[in-house]
Amino acid sequence: MTFNTIEHPIRLTGSAFEGRGYDPGASAFFWRNLEKSLFDAARITVFGSSRRIGRPLRELSDAWALRIEDEGPDAKLGGRVFLALLPTIGDAAPKLFEQRSLFGDTLNRDDTVLDWLGDVTAAVWREDRESTLLDTELLSQLAKYKRASIKGLKEADIQTRRYHKHPVRVNAELGTKAEELVHETPPAQVARIKGFLNQMAYLERSLLLNLDAGHKLRVLWEPENIEEIKALLGRHVLLEGKLEFRPNGQPLILLADRVREATERDEAWSQVPRAAAAAQPKARLLLPNEANPLEKLSGILDGRVDDEQFTRMVEEFSRA
């Protein structure tokens, strides 16, 4: 099917994009990670989780059918300009607008997935730990931009319909912020949760569970067969799956794969489990022939190391 596409100017700056040509390796790094970031942004916007599952990918595949045109060097601002051509969500995925939304988060027909990426990156720039647009998998993908400057990419400025005056910014600093949020986000845990199955939306996979305490929890049904859970709509159910959390430790979504009608014996599962402590970065092993940073700390107490050397030693020690 052919769609009318929207042009999104993308200006790439940095040593890899100065002059008449550009570094193919740096270009491949950016476009490959942009494509993956668009996948994740689309999934979490529509389904509340960036986790990869089968059927929703096929329904949304036209929305991220990205085409790129090279416009050449930017004589005024520097860097190189590309045009990313994408269809609007209304054209590419009309089924999304035939069903109800959850939590009042109505989608906009005129958006493209680059607008959705702008929403996600804006949450990272704000370090919005309460955002429902940030989960571990998506943040881990954005953290890959931490290597952008090493590749010769200083920044990518992406203009969209909603992010025109203030373009979407992708650079190494964004990657660093995303990585920090990954370390703060509690790990997913297997959970059983009892509640009233209230709503179904977005390709019949997004569900809303009313909990006994008056709270609401978003649910994503993972199995291909949805008839089992559709039959229980409007009833009290017991769901089992992986509970994912936001960076602030609050529940984000239950990725459910088992369900049955609840009974009186299931009252113990009426409360949402608390998040476990966030995983901390693991210290890596020294590489062969690599000096141990601890050895460099000798000499500090007797004054043989100045402040600048000491700061550098601490930085090396923290990376070990």
C-alpha positions as CSV (number, residue, x, y, z in Angstrom):
1,M,0.0,0.0,0.0
2,T,1.2,3.5,-0.9
3,F,1.0,6.3,1.7
4,N,1.4,10.1,1.6
5,T,4.7,10.7,3.4
6,I,5.8,13.6,5.7
7,E,9.3,15.0,5.3
8,H,11.4,15.3,8.5
9,P,14.7,17.2,8.1
10,I,17.5,15.5,10.1
11,R,20.8,17.4,10.5
12,L,23.8,15.3,11.5
13,T,26.8,17.2,12.9
14,G,30.2,16.1,14.0
15,S,33.5,15.2,12.5
16,A,32.0,12.3,10.5
17,F,29.6,14.7,8.7
18,E,31.7,17.7,7.9
19,G,32.8,18.5,4.3
20,R,31.4,17.1,1.0
21,G,31.2,13.5,2.1
22,Y,30.5,11.6,5.3
23,D,31.7,8.6,7.2
24,P,29.6,5.5,6.2
25,G,30.3,3.8,9.5
26,A,28.9,6.8,11.5
27,S,26.0,7.1,9.2
28,A,25.2,3.3,9.6
29,F,25.5,3.7,13.4
30,F,22.9,6.5,13.5
31,W,20.3,5.1,11.1
32,R,20.5,1.6,12.6
33,N,19.9,2.8,16.1
34,L,17.3,5.3,15.0
35,E,15.3,2.5,13.4
36,K,15.5,0.4,16.5
37,S,14.5,3.5,18.7
38,L,11.5,4.1,16.5
39,F,10.4,0.5,17.0
40,D,10.6,0.9,20.7
41,A,9.0,4.3,20.8
42,A,6.0,3.0,18.7
43,R,5.5,0.0,20.9
44,I,5.6,1.8,24.2
45,T,3.3,4.6,22.9
46,V,0.7,2.2,21.7
47,F,0.9,-0.8,24.1
48,G,2.7,0.6,27.1
49,S,5.7,-1.6,26.7
50,S,8.6,-1.6,24.2
51,R,8.9,-5.4,24.6
52,R,9.0,-7.1,21.2
53,I,5.9,-9.4,20.6
54,G,4.6,-10.8,17.4
55,R,1.2,-9.5,16.3
56,P,1.5,-5.8,17.2
57,L,4.6,-5.5,15.1
58,R,2.8,-6.6,12.0
59,E,-0.1,-4.2,12.7
60,L,2.4,-1.2,13.0
61,S,4.9,-2.2,10.4
62,D,3.8,0.4,7.9
63,A,4.1,3.2,10.5
64,W,7.9,3.0,10.6
65,A,8.5,2.3,6.9
66,L,11.4,4.8,6.9
67,R,12.8,6.2,3.7
68,I,15.9,8.4,3.6
69,E,17.0,11.0,1.1
70,D,20.4,12.7,1.3
71,E,20.1,16.5,0.9
72,G,23.9,17.2,1.2
73,P,26.0,19.5,3.4
74,D,24.3,22.3,5.3
75,A,26.3,25.4,4.1
76,K,24.9,27.7,6.9
77,L,24.8,25.6,10.0
78,G,27.3,22.8,9.2
79,G,26.9,19.1,9.1
80,R,24.8,17.2,6.7
81,V,21.0,17.2,6.1
82,F,18.9,14.2,5.3
83,L,15.1,13.9,4.8
84,A,13.3,11.1,6.6
85,L,10.0,10.3,4.9
86,L,7.3,8.6,7.0
87,P,3.5,8.2,6.8
88,T,1.2,9.6,9.4
89,I,-0.1,7.2,12.0
90,G,-3.7,7.8,10.8
91,D,-2.7,6.5,7.3
92,A,-0.4,3.7,8.3
93,A,-2.3,2.2,11.2
94,P,-6.0,3.2,10.9
95,K,-7.1,0.3,13.1
96,L,-5.6,2.1,16.1
97,F,-8.4,4.7,15.8
98,E,-11.2,2.2,15.6
99,Q,-10.8,1.3,19.3
100,R,-10.8,3.0,22.7
101,S,-7.7,4.2,24.3
102,L,-6.6,3.7,27.9
103,F,-6.0,6.3,30.6
104,G,-7.2,9.0,28.1
105,D,-3.9,8.8,26.2
106,T,-5.6,9.3,22.8
107,L,-3.3,9.0,19.8
108,N,-3.0,11.7,17.2
109,R,-3.7,10.8,13.6
110,D,-1.3,13.4,12.3
111,D,1.7,12.2,14.3
112,T,4.5,10.0,12.8
113,V,6.7,7.7,14.8
114,L,9.3,10.4,14.9
115,D,6.9,12.5,17.0
116,W,6.6,9.6,19.3
117,L,10.4,9.3,19.5
118,G,10.3,13.0,20.5
119,D,8.0,12.3,23.4
120,V,10.3,9.5,24.6
121,T,13.5,11.5,24.3
122,A,11.8,14.5,26.0
123,A,11.1,12.3,29.0
124,V,14.7,11.3,29.1
125,W,16.0,14.8,28.8
126,R,13.7,15.8,31.7
127,E,14.9,12.8,33.7
128,D,11.2,12.1,34.2
129,R,11.3,9.0,36.4
130,E,7.5,8.9,36.6
131,S,7.0,8.7,32.9
132,T,5.0,5.8,31.4
133,L,7.0,6.1,28.2
134,L,10.2,4.8,29.7
135,D,11.0,1.1,30.4
136,T,14.2,-0.8,30.7
137,E,14.4,-2.1,27.1
138,L,13.7,1.3,25.5
139,L,16.2,3.0,27.8
140,S,18.8,0.4,27.0
141,Q,18.4,1.1,23.3
142,L,18.7,4.9,23.8
143,A,21.8,4.3,25.9
144,K,23.6,3.1,22.8
145,Y,23.8,6.7,21.7
146,K,26.4,7.2,24.4
147,R,28.9,6.1,21.8
148,A,27.8,8.7,19.3
149,S,30.8,11.0,19.8
150,I,33.2,8.2,19.5
151,K,31.7,7.5,16.0
152,G,32.1,11.1,15.0
153,L,28.4,12.1,15.5
154,K,28.1,15.2,17.7
155,E,24.3,15.5,17.4
156,A,21.3,14.7,15.4
157,D,18.6,17.4,15.2
158,I,15.3,15.9,14.0
159,Q,12.3,18.2,13.0
160,T,8.8,16.8,13.3
161,R,5.3,18.3,13.2
162,R,5.2,18.7,17.0
163,Y,9.0,19.1,17.5
164,H,9.7,21.8,14.9
165,K,10.8,24.9,16.8
166,H,12.6,22.6,19.3
167,P,13.8,19.6,17.3
168,V,14.3,16.1,18.8
169,R,18.0,16.0,20.0
170,V,19.9,12.8,19.9
171,N,23.5,12.7,21.1
172,A,26.0,11.1,23.6
173,E,24.5,13.1,26.5
174,L,21.1,11.6,25.8
175,G,22.7,8.1,25.9
176,T,24.3,8.8,29.2
177,K,21.1,10.0,30.8
178,A,19.2,7.0,29.4
179,E,21.9,4.7,30.9
180,E,21.6,6.3,34.3
181,L,17.8,5.7,34.2
182,V,18.4,2.1,33.2
183,H,20.4,1.6,36.4
184,E,17.7,3.2,38.5
185,T,14.8,1.1,37.0
186,P,13.9,-2.0,39.1
187,P,14.1,-5.3,37.3
188,A,10.9,-6.9,36.1
189,Q,9.5,-9.6,38.3
190,V,7.0,-12.5,37.9
191,A,3.7,-11.5,39.5
192,R,0.2,-12.7,40.0
193,I,-2.4,-9.9,40.3
194,K,-6.1,-10.0,40.9
195,G,-8.4,-7.3,39.7
196,F,-11.5,-6.4,37.6
197,L,-10.8,-6.6,33.8
198,N,-12.4,-3.3,32.8
199,Q,-11.3,-2.3,29.3
200,M,-9.7,-3.6,26.1
201,A,-8.1,-1.4,23.5
202,Y,-5.5,-1.1,20.7
203,L,-5.7,-4.3,18.6
204,E,-7.3,-6.0,21.7
205,R,-4.0,-6.5,23.4
206,S,-4.0,-3.5,25.8
207,L,-6.1,-4.1,28.8
208,L,-7.0,-2.1,31.9
209,L,-7.2,-3.9,35.3
210,N,-9.0,-2.2,38.1
211,L,-7.4,-3.2,41.4
212,D,-9.3,-3.6,44.7
213,A,-7.4,-0.7,46.3
214,G,-8.9,1.7,43.7
215,H,-5.8,1.9,41.5
216,K,-5.5,0.9,37.9
217,L,-2.9,-1.2,36.1
218,R,-2.2,-1.4,32.5
219,V,-1.8,-4.9,31.0
220,L,-0.4,-6.2,27.8
221,W,-1.6,-9.7,26.7
222,E,1.3,-11.5,25.1
223,P,-0.1,-14.8,23.7
224,E,-1.2,-14.8,20.0
225,N,-4.6,-16.2,21.0
226,I,-6.7,-13.4,22.6
227,E,-10.0,-15.3,22.8
228,E,-9.1,-16.7,26.3
229,I,-8.8,-13.2,27.8
230,K,-11.6,-11.6,25.7
231,A,-14.1,-14.1,27.3
232,L,-13.2,-12.7,30.8
233,L,-13.7,-9.0,30.0
234,G,-15.9,-7.5,32.7
235,R,-15.1,-10.1,35.3
236,H,-12.6,-10.4,38.2
237,V,-9.6,-12.3,37.0
238,L,-6.2,-13.5,38.2
239,L,-3.4,-12.6,35.8
240,E,0.1,-13.9,35.8
241,G,3.1,-12.5,33.9
242,K,6.0,-10.1,34.2
243,L,5.5,-6.9,36.1
244,E,7.6,-4.0,34.7
245,F,8.4,-0.8,36.5
246,R,9.1,2.8,35.8
247,P,12.4,4.3,36.8
248,N,10.8,5.7,40.1
249,G,9.9,2.1,41.1
250,Q,6.2,2.4,40.4
251,P,4.4,-0.3,38.4
252,L,4.4,0.4,34.7
253,I,2.6,-2.6,33.1
254,L,1.9,-6.3,33.5
255,L,3.0,-8.4,30.5
256,A,0.5,-11.2,31.1
257,D,0.6,-14.7,29.6
258,R,-1.8,-16.5,31.8
259,V,-5.3,-15.7,33.0
260,R,-8.3,-17.3,34.8
261,E,-11.4,-16.1,36.5
262,A,-10.6,-15.1,40.1
263,T,-12.0,-16.9,43.2
264,E,-12.3,-15.9,46.9
265,R,-9.0,-17.8,47.5
266,D,-7.2,-15.3,45.3
267,E,-7.5,-12.3,47.7
268,A,-3.8,-12.6,48.6
269,W,-3.0,-11.4,45.0
270,S,-5.0,-8.2,45.3
271,Q,-2.0,-6.0,46.0
272,V,0.6,-5.2,43.4
273,P,4.1,-6.5,44.5
274,R,6.7,-3.9,45.5
275,A,9.7,-3.4,43.2
276,A,12.9,-5.0,44.1
277,A,16.0,-2.9,44.4
278,A,17.4,-1.7,41.0
279,A,20.3,-3.6,39.6
280,Q,23.6,-1.9,40.1
281,P,26.3,-1.8,37.4
282,K,28.6,-4.8,37.7
283,A,32.3,-4.2,38.0
284,R,34.1,-5.7,35.0
285,L,37.2,-7.9,35.1
286,L,40.5,-6.5,34.1
287,L,41.6,-7.3,30.6
288,P,44.9,-9.2,30.0
289,N,47.9,-6.9,30.5
290,E,45.7,-4.1,31.9
291,A,47.1,-2.2,34.9
292,N,45.1,-2.4,38.1
293,P,43.9,1.1,39.0
294,L,44.5,0.4,42.7
295,E,48.2,0.3,42.1
296,K,48.1,3.9,40.9
297,L,46.7,5.0,44.2
298,S,50.1,4.5,45.9
299,G,51.9,7.8,46.5
300,I,48.9,9.8,47.4
301,L,49.4,10.0,51.1
302,D,53.1,11.1,50.8
303,G,52.2,14.0,48.5
304,R,53.7,12.6,45.3
305,V,50.4,13.0,43.4
306,D,48.8,16.4,42.7
307,D,45.1,17.1,42.5
308,E,44.8,16.7,38.8
309,Q,46.5,13.3,38.8
310,F,44.3,12.2,41.8
311,T,41.1,13.2,39.9
312,R,42.3,11.2,36.9
313,M,43.1,8.2,39.0
314,V,39.6,8.2,40.6
315,E,38.0,8.3,37.2
316,E,40.0,5.3,36.0
317,F,39.3,3.5,39.2
318,S,35.5,4.1,38.8
319,R,35.6,2.6,35.3
320,A,37.4,-0.6,36.4
